[in-house]
Amino acid sequence: MGRVYKKISPMTRVRSTHLEDAFPGIQQTKESYSVTQILDGKSIAAQIRGEVANGVASLVAAGHRAPGLAAVLVGENPASKVYVGSKTKACAAAGMESWTVQLPANISEGDLRQKIQELNENDEVDGILVQLPIPKGLPEREILSEVAPTKDVDGFHPASIGRLWAGEQTFVPATPSGVLELLDRTGTELEGKHAVVVGRSLIVGKPMAALLLARNCTVTICHSRTQNLANICRQGDILVAAVGRTALISAEFVKEGAVVIDVGMNRLTELSEVERLYPGDPKRLRTFEKRGSVLTGDVDFSAVYPKVSAITPVPGGVGPLTVAMVLANTLEAARRRFGATVEP
Ligand code: GUN
């Protein structure tokens, strides 16, 4: 079996003549963009995690303890367990401490607040994250407001959100700050560009818009009630899709030469859908046979790829950056708490 996915390092461009090499089954058309870059989040995340590990080593060499991250996991959501597991594993790889605080789904609001207070007061803990979603019945915003802003490595506290929009130094949510790293480290020009963000969540859409605005993009936020969505998306020099709807973004949604960032993490459980979205891709089919599902984004990759100048794959695009940026934020939290000026 030939190569099915070609890894591309940051700053490396893929000639569209190699399209079949990178993604079998994708047809190059006459109108294809001449050069399409696949933005390899995996290798950029590895780069960032290496920098974090160096930063941790510098702190320790300067006589400080290793930074520590506490992840609060409420209930038994399997996906949340996987996400928290990958964050704590990455902490260990970077030389950081981590703790998973597993709590029952039926915990009372008061007890959960109390647990977070204990972490706020624990001097060993530099960063706290409450993995979302938390069970229905618990007031999410109130719970997130309980995290001390100095330890709010997720950037979900109202003070962090306000500071972000005010352009002040703060913790920025990991996924959108990872997207910005991806854009910067692959040489994407932002100044003066029209960025269209599809999705208005507090985790991705809103902070993404704030970050792009701070970098002098003209920003449009679209959402489920937006009229003429395709027309607006097609105006974007940069298009960020973060809505959680498989293949919503088809070729008619993108401008020729745009940079497309796919934040979607959707699970395809129908074989016919996998075959439709990834025609002739044996690797996806094998994954489907093995696991009964495959991960997919909000962008119809094979339809959009030929038209754009750069695009993130799913998996291997934005996902790995989320973990890397949580680590980076935790290191930063520790530095601030130690009053350390050590640079990586
Ligand atoms: N659930 C989905 N994304 C995130 C995230 O970035 N942080 C937390 N805490 N929960 C999430």
Residues whose N, C-alpha, C, O or C-beta is under 5 A from the ligand:
A	BS01	GUN	L129 V130 Q131 L132 P133 D154
